[in-house]
Amino acid sequence: MWTVLLVEDEAFVRRSIRKGMPWEENGFKVIGECGNGQEALAFIRNKQPDLVICDIMMPVMNGVELLAQVRRENLGTAFIMLTVMNDFEFIQQAMELGASGYVLKLYLTPEKMTEALTKVKRELERNLRLISQEIDDYCENLYNEPNDQVRTIESPAFIRDSFNPSLLILVLHGQTIFDKQDLLQLPLFDTEMSARMHLFTRMGMTTVFCCVPEETKIRIRNTEQRSDFVVLISERLSDEDIHTVWKTMVSRMSELWYAGRSGIFFHQPKTLKSNVYSNLPWSLEKNLIQAFEQMNQGLLNLSWQEIWSWMRDIELSLLRVKEIVLRLDRKFAELSLMRIDSPNACVEALSHKEAGLLFKQRIDRYMAHWKATNYEVTDHTEINKVIAYMNQHFEEEMPLSLLAGIATMDDKYLSVLFKKKTGKTITEYIMGLRIEKACHLLLHTDQPVAQIGANVGFANENYFARIFRREVGMPPSIFRQQNAKL
């Protein structure tokens, strides 16, 4: 619901408007009433209503003066002015100050109010979308920039002036979808919240930019409260840059992530540790990759454990941990030539231990797939990459230039080295591989011989039959007859 303040010096008129208009049907809720502009200004500063419906002619401070002061303070509240026929000059001033519209008191009906509210609602939603895009862009920078560059990222003036968040809330929720309604159901605030909040979700964690009126009490103490999520709430933002508070909150969230704790916590500002965004040491990464390339399961387990222990010992930021997981996952997918489901479960895990176990399961799946391809492995890593590619793409054209690119070698050097390591030329190896696959299909499928030849990479049936006879000693059809399963 968008929140509304009624400002009218006649109490009877205020009550009539409050009771007789279709507020909730149009997505609005009246949260207060004031009798003059001065009272209203104090209310707006404290409660930050989304919309003020305001009479023009009032004692102490009139409606136009109130609107002008609200604009000077960048409070970001929409206005609808209530007027009589002879207030035209004031109406003109109000519109110049950015009022969304006006309604003549004489013709104030539910239909007229609905028309005005519909217009304002569109404006509020459009402004919120613009602000949301600004905040999304800002958050993308926070997530993507290295730690030593984040300090150069300033909170955009558009966010500070138009949205002016007073609290940051981090929620670690994993793969569970978390939205505004989930936030409002948490036992955090003592009054109904305004629609003025923005949520940005990345890697199982949501950052909430929240406008909370000064008088709203937060139900949080320095003791853990029950929650299925990990919820971390900042102190009220002062003149500090948002990114400074956010970074220290991520550091605190990382501590809770390593501890595997859940609940609602109040963030105590502290100095950011210098090593929480360290890069994974190459020695640890190299050991893990080499163990994988050598298909050494024992060494792989040890190398993985060393990396996970190193992260825990320095309490590496959970954001950096998830970046490392994504990068290594791509590396193992490339080495094994296997495409499996997205690694979201790893990067959205609710604890460091859970993330590690899930990631280890993915590495094991990659290795099992690589072993299951059943191709020979040499003692040369780059030749093994070429062999792996051949086994995964045996039915495709494989020019020497393509294979040389995979091995990052010169064409001639690859040809010589491949023969040295396998005892076969590249052409002999590919042909042998295709014939091996053809034999399997002949024995285990009912596909026609010509189709099998095409499926394993022979475009011409006669050529397939000739090569098959040369390698196996008989035509494909005879091979099928003599070796068919009983």
C-alpha positions, -999 to 999 in steps of 0.1 A, spaced: 0 0 0 11 35 -8 8 57 24 -12 89 25 -13 120 48 -44 142 49 -37 179 55 -69 200 61 -76 226 87 -113 216 91 -116 184 110 -150 176 96 -137 178 61 -107 156 70 -130 129 85 -153 130 55 -124 125 31 -109 98 51 -141 78 55 -157 85 21 -129 78 -4 -119 44 -19 -83 43 -5 -75 6 -3 -93 -2 -36 -68 21 -53 -37 8 -34 -35 35 -7 -38 37 30 -43 69 51 -17 69 80 -23 104 94 -41 137 96 -28 172 102 -46 205 106 -19 229 91 13 229 71 36 231 100 22 200 117 23 183 83 59 191 77 69 175 110 48 144 101 63 142 66 99 143 80 92 115 105 68 92 86 77 99 50 43 93 34 42 86 -3 14 110 -9 1 142 8 -34 153 0 -34 189 11 -57 219 13 -42 251 0 -57 277 24 -47 268 60 -34 287 90 3 288 102 16 274 69 -5 270 38 -4 241 13 18 259 -12 43 269 15 43 233 27 49 219 -8 78 244 -14 95 234 19 91 197 11 107 202 -23 136 222 -7 143 193 17 141 167 -12 116 146 8 103 130 -23 66 130 -14 38 134 -40 11 161 -36 -25 164 -46 -39 199 -38 -75 205 -25 -88 239 -37 -118 261 -43 -126 281 -74 -108 313 -65 -74 296 -56 -62 296 -93 -31 315 -86 -21 292 -58 -29 262 -79 -5 275 -106 23 279 -80 17 244 -67 18 228 -102 51 247 -109 65 232 -77 56 197 -89 22 189 -75 7 158 -92 -27 174 -96 -56 191 -78 -92 185 -70 -119 211 -65 -135 206 -31 -169 213 -45 -167 184 -68 -148 160 -45 -164 126 -51 -151 90 -49 -149 90 -87 -128 122 -88 -105 110 -61 -101 77 -78 -91 95 -110 -65 116 -91 -52 86 -71 -48 66 -103 -26 93 -119 -5 96 -87 -1 59 -85 13 57 -120 38 85 -112 48 68 -79 53 35 -97 73 51 -126 95 69 -101 101 37 -82 111 19 -114 136 47 -122 150 46 -87 151 8 -88 172 9 -120 196 34 -104 200 12 -73 204 -20 -94 232 -4 -114 248 8 -81 245 -27 -66 260 -43 -98 291 -21 -92 293 -31 -56 292 -68 -65 315 -66 -95 343 -42 -85 373 -56 -67 376 -45 -31 404 -20 -36 382 -2 -62 349 -2 -43 359 28 -22 357 49 -53 320 40 -58 298 68 -45 261 66 -38 244 83 -67 228 116 -58 196 103 -74 194 76 -47 203 100 -18 180 128 -29 150 109 -43 150 77 -23 171 86 8 173 51 24 176 52 61 184 15 67 202 -13 49 191 -49 55 210 -80 42 191 -112 40 209 -145 32 181 -168 20 198 -192 -4 177 -207 -32 144 -197 -15 127 -168 -33 127 -137 -11 105 -107 -19 90 -77 -2 62 -96 14 87 -120 30 105 -89 44 73 -74 58 65 -106 76 97 -106 96 92 -93 131 113 -61 126 91 -30 127 64 -18 150 43 -1 123 32 -9 88 60 -1 64 58 22 34 61 10 -2 94 28 -3 120 0 -3 141 -16 -29 154 -52 -30 184 -64 -50 192 -101 -51 224 -118 -62 238 -152 -53 213 -161 -27 216 -128 -8 192 -98 -9 202 -62 -1 172 -41 10 174 -3 7 147 7 32 131 41 40 120 38 77 105 68 94 124 81 124 96 73 148 94 37 137 109 13 162 129 -16 151 123 -48 171 159 -59 173 183 -62 201 219 -75 203 205 -110 208 197 -136 182 161 -139 171 145 -168 154 144 -168 116 148 -194 88 171 -168 71 201 -148 82 190 -112 86 214 -84 93 202 -49 100 223 -18 99 221 12 122 203 42 108 224 56 79 239 90 86 263 108 63 283 77 57 285 64 22 262 35 16 289 13 1 311 16 33 282 3 55 273 -24 29 309 -37 27 312 -41 65 278 -57 66 289 -83 40 319 -90 61 297 -96 91 273 -118 70 304 -138 59 312 -145 96 277 -158 102 279 -178 69 310 -196 81 295 -203 115 263 -217 98 241 -195 120 206 -182 112 185 -156 129 181 -118 130 211 -97 140 219 -61 145 250 -49 127 277 -33 148 300 -11 126 336 -23 125 368 -19 105 368 -41 74 395 -68 74 422 -63 47 422 -99 35 385 -108 31 388 -102 -6 420 -120 -12 426 -139 -44 428 -177 -42 466 -185 -41 477 -200 -74 495 -228 -56 463 -241 -42 443 -237 -74 471 -254 -94 471 -284 -71 434 -288 -75 434 -286 -113 464 -309 -117 447 -335 -94 417 -333 -117 437 -336 -149 455 -366 -135 422 -381 -124 437 -386 -89 407 -387 -66 427 -388 -34 448 -358 -43 417 -340 -55 400 -345 -22 431 -332 -3 434 -302 -26 398 -293 -23 400 -295 15 431 -272 16 412 -246 -4 381 -247 18 402 -246 50 421 -216 36 389 -197 30 376 -205 65 408 -196 82 409 -160 68 370 -157 67 372 -149 30 342 -128 19 313 -151 9 310 -130 -23 346 -139 -32 341 -175 -23 311 -177 -47 331 -160 -74 359 -186 -70 333 -214 -72 318 -201 -104 352 -197 -120 365 -232 -110 332 -247 -121 336 -233 -156 372 -246 -156 362 -282 -147 333 -281 -172 358 -271 -199 383 -298 -189 358 -326 -188 338 -313 -218 306 -318 -198 277 -295 -195 256 -299 -163 230 -279 -145 238 -244 -132 259 -241 -101 233 -220 -84 229 -244 -55 266 -239 -46 266 -201 -48 233 -198 -30 242 -221 -1 234 -209 34 267 -218 49 304 -223 39 302 -260 48 271 -265 26 287 -247 -3 318 -268 -1 300 -301 0 278 -291 -30 308 -279 -50 328 -310 -42 299 -331 -55 300 -311 -88 338 -317 -91 332 -354 -86 305 -355 -113 329 -338 -137 357 -363 -130 333 -393 -132 321 -381 -166 357 -377 -178 366 -411 -166 335 -426 -182 344 -414 -216 369 -443 -216 396 -427 -238 433 -432 -233 452 -406 -214 488 -397 -220 513 -380 -197 508 -347 -216 480 -324 -205 475 -306 -238 474 -339 -258 448 -351 -233 427 -321 -241 428 -329 -278 419 -366 -271 390 -355 -249 378 -332 -277 380 -360 -303 360 -383 -281 333 -357 -275 331 -345 -311 341 -376 -331 312 -372 -355 322 -336 -365 348 -323 -389 381 -317 -369 406 -298 -390 442 -298 -377 440 -261 -372 411 -266 -347 429 -292 -327 461 -271 -327 441 -243 -312 428 -265 -284 463 -276 -276 477 -241 -282 504 -255 -304 517 -252 -339 500 -276 -364 532 -295 -373 543 -297 -337 510 -311 -326 511 -338 -353 545 -349 -343 538 -348 -305 504 -366 -309 521 -395 -328 548 -397 -302 524 -398 -273 497 -421 -288 515 -441 -314 490 -430 -340 486 -401 -363 457 -377 -357 439 -391 -388 444 -427 -377 431 -419 -342 400 -402 -354 392 -430 -379 398 -456 -353 375 -438 -329 347 -435 -355 349 -472 -363 348 -481 -326 316 -460 -322 302 -475 -354 307 -511 -341 289 -502 -309 259 -488 -329 259 -518 -352 256 -542 -322 232 -522 -300 209 -504 -324 187 -512 -354 199 -482 -374 206 -487 -411 243 -490 -420 243 -458 -440 227 -439 -410 253 -453 -386 281 -442 -410 266 -407 -411 262 -406 -373 298 -413 -366 312 -388 -391 313 -405 -425 294 -384 -450 297 -410 -478 284 -446 -473 309 -462 -497 338 -445 -479 324 -457 -445 321 -493 -458 357 -492 -473 373 -478 -441 353 -502 -419 364 -532 -440 400 -521 -438 399 -517 -400 376 -546 -390 382 -571 -419 346 -573 -431 317 -551 -442 295 -535 -416 265 -556 -425 285 -589 -420 299 -576 -387 264 -570 -375 252 -605 -385 281 -623 -370 283 -604 -337 246 -595 -330 234 -602 -295 215 -634 -291 
